[in-house]
Amino acid sequence: MVSLHLPLTAETRGMIGRAELASMRPGSILLNTARGGIVDEQALADALRDPGHPLAAAAVDTFAHEHAAFASPLFGLPNALLTPHVAGMTRSAMSTAALHCADHVAALLGGRPEGVPVVSA
């Protein structure tokens, strides 16, 4: 089993492609809970469709286009387990995120932008 745990950066984008998948041991399983874009989804789908490929299955909960209409080439493959990217969405994590968001809005409205992550163009 290969389990991916790394950020999506210029260096990791497309890190797992056709060559990397072909070099896996027979019966291997790929698990991507990191970021979409690290694995070439088309290469992964092609590998999973090929009965002679060493990769046996994949479990993926993060996709290259999560916020667009879902159109992954992995959809419908019997040896691909696909889940929405919600592993960190526990009740506690969501509550903490909501409180941080409210604190940031209050700080900005109160003229205290120090420490508030703000995107500027």
C-alpha positions as CSV (number, residue, x, y, z in Angstrom):
1,M,0.0,0.0,0.0
2,V,1.2,3.5,-0.9
3,S,-0.4,6.2,1.2
4,L,0.2,9.8,0.2
5,H,0.6,12.6,2.8
6,L,2.1,15.7,1.3
7,P,1.0,19.2,0.1
8,L,0.3,20.1,-3.5
9,T,3.2,22.2,-4.7
10,A,4.9,22.8,-8.0
11,E,7.2,19.9,-7.1
12,T,4.5,17.5,-6.1
13,R,1.9,18.2,-8.9
14,G,1.7,15.1,-11.0
15,M,4.2,13.3,-8.8
16,I,2.4,10.0,-9.3
17,G,1.9,9.3,-13.0
18,R,2.1,6.4,-15.4
19,A,5.7,5.5,-14.6
20,E,5.3,5.5,-10.9
21,L,2.1,3.5,-11.0
22,A,3.7,0.9,-13.3
23,S,6.6,0.5,-10.8
24,M,4.3,-0.6,-8.0
25,R,4.3,-4.2,-6.8
26,P,1.6,-6.5,-8.0
27,G,-1.5,-6.2,-5.9
28,S,-0.7,-2.7,-4.7
29,I,-3.2,-0.2,-3.4
30,L,-2.8,3.5,-3.7
31,L,-4.4,5.8,-1.1
32,N,-4.6,9.5,-1.7
33,T,-5.9,11.6,1.1
34,A,-3.4,14.4,0.5
35,R,-4.3,16.7,-2.4
36,G,-5.8,16.4,-5.8
37,G,-3.3,17.0,-8.5
38,I,-0.5,14.9,-6.9
39,V,-1.8,11.8,-8.7
40,D,-2.5,11.9,-12.4
41,E,-6.2,10.8,-12.3
42,Q,-6.3,9.7,-15.9
43,A,-3.2,7.6,-15.5
44,L,-4.6,6.1,-12.3
45,A,-7.9,5.3,-14.1
46,D,-6.1,3.7,-17.0
47,A,-4.0,1.6,-14.6
48,L,-7.1,0.4,-12.7
49,R,-8.9,-0.6,-16.0
50,D,-5.9,-2.7,-17.1
51,P,-6.2,-6.2,-15.6
52,G,-2.4,-6.8,-16.3
53,H,-1.4,-3.7,-14.3
54,P,0.3,-4.2,-10.9
55,L,-2.1,-1.7,-9.2
56,A,-5.1,-3.6,-7.8
57,A,-7.1,-0.8,-6.3
58,A,-7.2,2.8,-5.2
59,A,-8.9,4.9,-2.5
60,V,-9.1,8.6,-3.2
61,D,-10.8,11.4,-1.3
62,T,-9.2,14.3,-3.0
63,F,-9.5,15.2,-6.6
64,A,-8.0,17.7,-9.1
65,H,-11.4,19.4,-9.6
66,E,-13.2,19.2,-6.3
67,H,-15.2,22.4,-6.6
68,A,-16.2,22.0,-10.2
69,A,-18.7,19.5,-11.6
70,F,-17.4,16.1,-10.5
71,A,-16.0,14.4,-13.6
72,S,-13.1,12.3,-12.5
73,P,-12.1,9.5,-14.8
74,L,-12.1,7.3,-11.7
75,F,-15.8,7.5,-11.2
76,G,-17.6,4.2,-11.7
77,L,-14.5,2.0,-11.5
78,P,-15.2,-1.0,-9.3
79,N,-11.7,-1.1,-7.9
80,A,-11.7,2.7,-7.0
81,L,-13.2,3.8,-3.7
82,L,-14.0,7.5,-4.0
83,T,-15.1,9.6,-1.1
84,P,-15.6,13.4,-0.7
85,H,-12.7,15.3,0.9
86,V,-14.2,15.6,4.3
87,A,-11.9,13.6,6.6
88,G,-11.2,16.7,8.7
89,M,-14.8,17.7,9.0
90,T,-15.4,16.5,12.5
91,R,-17.9,18.4,14.7
92,S,-15.0,19.8,16.7
93,A,-13.0,20.9,13.7
94,M,-16.0,22.6,12.1
95,S,-16.8,24.4,15.4
96,T,-13.3,25.6,15.8
97,A,-13.2,26.8,12.2
98,A,-16.5,28.7,12.6
99,L,-15.2,30.4,15.8
100,H,-11.9,31.4,14.1
101,C,-13.9,32.8,11.2
102,A,-16.1,34.8,13.5
103,D,-13.1,36.1,15.4
104,H,-11.4,37.2,12.2
105,V,-14.5,39.0,10.9
106,A,-14.9,40.8,14.3
107,A,-11.2,41.8,14.3
108,L,-11.4,43.2,10.7
109,L,-14.7,45.1,11.5
110,G,-13.1,46.4,14.6
111,G,-10.0,47.7,12.8
112,R,-7.7,45.0,14.2
113,P,-6.3,43.2,11.1
114,E,-3.1,42.0,12.8
115,G,-2.9,38.2,12.5
116,V,-6.0,37.9,10.3
117,P,-5.2,36.1,7.0
118,V,-6.3,38.5,4.3
119,V,-5.7,38.0,0.6
120,S,-4.8,41.1,-1.4
121,A,-4.5,41.3,-5.1
